[in-house]
Amino acid sequence: MADDDPGPSTGDRSGTDAVAAVVDAVCGAAPSIRAGLPERRRYEDEENPTGDRRLAADSYADDLLLDRLAALDGVGQYASEERAEVIDVGEGLSVAIDPLDGSSNLKPNNVMGTLYSVYDAPLPASGSDLVAAGYLLYGPITTLIHARDGDVSEFVVEDGVRSPIRESVSLPEDPSIYGFGGRVNRWFDDFTEYAREVEHEEGMKLRYGGAMIGDVNQVLHYGGVFAYPAQAGSSDGKLRLQFEGYPVGYVVECAGGRSSDGERSLLEVEPDDLHGRVPVHVGNAELIDRLEATLD
């Protein structure tokens, strides 16, 4: 796609060209992120703001994306899962980044990704402030899922340039995939009941790879449900609302599915902190409806 192409849809509430520039900058960073992985598999001494161990690859991807995005006209703020505070970089849209989701998969060489969400409000922002969201997936090839204005498109990314391969992406009507995170012995009884029901359904297969974005991508392509629920000792869940919950909720809802924190759409959850956590459940609407009924 050409650099001045505004993307697959029209009618943005603000900053159509800036949104395209953000997405192109994230894609443009992909070759460097991938090339930098082999020598950055070591853990650093410092943890990220929510207490997770941080790999050198996390910091490298974060620094690279900050440099690329801060240089853009139309971007006002940058926030990252790896940084405690929001960084003011200019005037315009706010961008929240999970630089390397699933970085613990670097050691066994499994799938990872980069999530982005773009808001027309200062961070921390609400789900209603989302302009666009999506993710890069570093698998055998690099692909981009980009959501905006109720539409989801898929691209292949080669040499940092995105080329469209599928428009109007939607969840298949017949779900076949499930993946549930957390420690099974810490799940609450109501979620355990739901999980066992799904596991025993004809045609449902377990797909869980240790990188949230890879598991969500499976659901997007095959239909099903991904969940990282609340659990004993972590009633707010593990995933971050601003950096993970909002963007995956937005993508799945734009693709015709549903997202939920157990009671309501993830996009309706109000942030109380830049790094606040939330239970995340996304997938086909019927499966999420059943989950909410079970958790009542």
N, C-alpha and C positions, 0 to 999 in steps of 0.2 A: 504494500500500500504506500502511496506517495506520502512524503512528509507533510504536505499541506492538506491531505485528505482529512476531513473532520471526523471520519469514522462511519459506522454502519447505520446510524440513525440520526434523526433531526429533532429539533424542538428542545434542546437543552435549556435549563433554566438560566444558566450562565456559563460563559467561558468555553464554548464549543471548541475553538481552536486551541485553547489552553489544555483542555481535556485530551485532545489528540496529541498535543506535545508531551504531556505527562506520560501517556501510554507509549509513545515512540521512544521517550527517554528510558523508560523501564525496559522496553525491548532492546534498546541499544546497549544497555548495560549487561544483558544476558551473556554474550560471549565472554566478557571479562570475568563475570561471576563464575561461570563454569570453568574457565581456564585457571582461575585462582584456587579452585577447590583442592587439588591434590596436595599442595604444600601447606594447607591451612586446616588440617584435621586435628590439631592439638587443642586442648581446652586452655583457656586463659585463666588467670588467677581471679579476675573479677566476674561477678554474676551480673545478669541483667536486672532491670529495676524490679522485677517480680520474683527474683531469687533463683532463676534457672541458670544452670551452668552455660557459659558462653564459649563457643568455639571461635578460633581466629577467623574462620570463614564467615561467621555472623557479623563480626566487626568490619571485616573487609567489604562485604556486600552492603552494609549500612553506610559506610563512608563513601563508597562509590555512588550509591543511589542519592545520597545527600548532595554530593558534588553535581551530579547530572540534573537533579530536580531544582536545586537552588539557582542554577544558571538560567532557568526558564522565565521568560516574561509571563505574568499571569498566575504565578505560584506565590502565595503569601506565607504559608507555614508548612513546615515539615515536622512530622513526628514519627518515631520509630519504636518498635517493641524493645529495641536495644538501648534507648535513651530515656532518661528520667523526665526530661522536660521537652516542651514544644520549642522548635527553633523558628524564629521569624526570619524569613529570607527575602521578603519583598511585599508585594501587594497582589491580592487575588485569591485563588482557591487554596484550600488546605488539603494536604496529602498525608495520609497515614500509611505506613509501610511496615509489613513484617518481612524483613529483608531475606530471610532464609528459613522458611517454615519447614520443620522436619530435619533440622541440621544434625540431630543425633543419628540420622540415617546415613550420614557421610561415612562413618566408620565401616558399616557393612555394604556401602555403595548402593543404597536404595534411593527411591524417588524423593525429591525435595521440590520446593517451589518458592516463589516470591508473591506475596499478596499486596495489593494496593487498593485504597479507597479514596475517593475524591469528594470533598465537601465544599459547599458554598457558605460556610460558617466557620468561625474560629474553633480550634480544637481545645478540649474535647467537644465533639459535635454529636448531634443526634442522628438516628437513622433517617429521619425525615429530611435531613440536610444533604443526603447523598446525591451526588450528580452522576457518578459512575464508580464501578468497582470491577475487580477481576484478579486474575493470577496468571503468572508464568509457571509452567510445569517443566522441571528438568528431568525428563525421562530419556528413553533412547533417542528421542528428538525433543526439541524445545517447542512447546505449544503455548498459545495464549488464549484464555477465555476472558472475554470482555463484555460487560453488561452495562447498558445505558438505556434509559427511556423505555423500560419494559422489554427490551430485546437483548438476546445473548448471541454473540458470534464467536466462532473459533478460528484461530489463525495458526499457521506454522511460522516459526521464527527462525530465520537463517541469516547468519552474519549480522544479527541485530535488527533485521528488517522483517516486518510482519506481512504475511500474504494470506488473504482469506481462503478458508477451505470449507466453511459451513456457516450459514446464516440462520437466524430464527431457531436456535438450538432450544429444544425442550426435552424434559424428562420423558423417557418412554412410559407408556401407560401401564405396561405389565412389569412391575418391579422384580428384580432378581438378586439384588446385592444388599447386604447389611454389614455394618462395621460399628462396633461399640468400644469406646475407649474407657480408660480408667482401670482401677483394680476391682475385679469382680467381687472380691470379698468385702469391698467397701461400698458397693452399690446399695442404695436404699431398696427396701422390699418391693415397692411399687414399680420401680424401673426394672428390677430383676424379673418380675412377673411379665412385663412387656417384652423384655429381651428373650425370655424363654419361649414366649408365644411366637415371636418372629422367627426365631431359630428353627422352630419345628414346622414352619409353613412349607408346603410343597413348592419347590422351585427356587427357594431362597438360599443363597450361598454366602458364606463368610468371606469378606475381603477387607482386611485391615493391615495396613502397611507401616504404621508408626509415624506417618506424616499426614496431618489432618487434610491438607489440600489434595494429596493424592487420593485419599479415601473419598473426599467429596467429589473429586473428578470421576471416580468410578460410578458414584451414584448418578451424576449428571449424564453419563453415557449409557448406563444400563438400567437406571431406575432403582429405587430402593430407599434406604435410610442410613444416615450416619448420625451417631450421637456421642457426645462426650458429656455425660450427665453430671448432675450434682452427686456427691457421694459423702460418706462419713469422713469428717475432717476437712471437707472442702465443699460446703453447701452452696457456694457460688460457682462451682465448677472450676475448670482449669484454664479454659481458653479466654482470651482477652476480647472484650466486646468491641472496642474501637478498631483493633487490628485484625481480628479474625471473625468474630461473631457478625458484625455488620456486613463486611464484604461477602462472606459466603452466604449469609441470609439473603442479601440483595441479589446475588447471582442466581441462587436456586429459586427465589420467588419470581424473578424475571423469566426464568425458564419454565414457569408454570407449576412449580412445587410450592412447598411451605417451609417456613422456618419457625422455630419456637424455643423459648427458654423453659418450656414446660407448661406455660400458661397462655402465652401470647407470642405474636411475631417478634423475632429478634429486633426488627426495625422499630418496634414500639417501646423497647427497653430504653430508659433514659440513662445516660452515663453519669456516674457519680465521681469518676476519677479517670484520668487518661489511661491508666493501666488496670482499670476495673475488670473483673472476671465475670463470666456468665455461663450457665449451662447451655450447650449448643445441641440442637436437634434439627436436622434438615433432611428433606426427601420428598417423596410423593405425598400429595395432600392427604390421602386416605391413611397412610401410615402415621403421619404426624397427628392427624385427628384422633386416631386410636391411642397414640401415646399420651396426648393431653387428657383424654378420658380416663386412662389408667392412672395417671398421676394425680387426678383430682382427689 
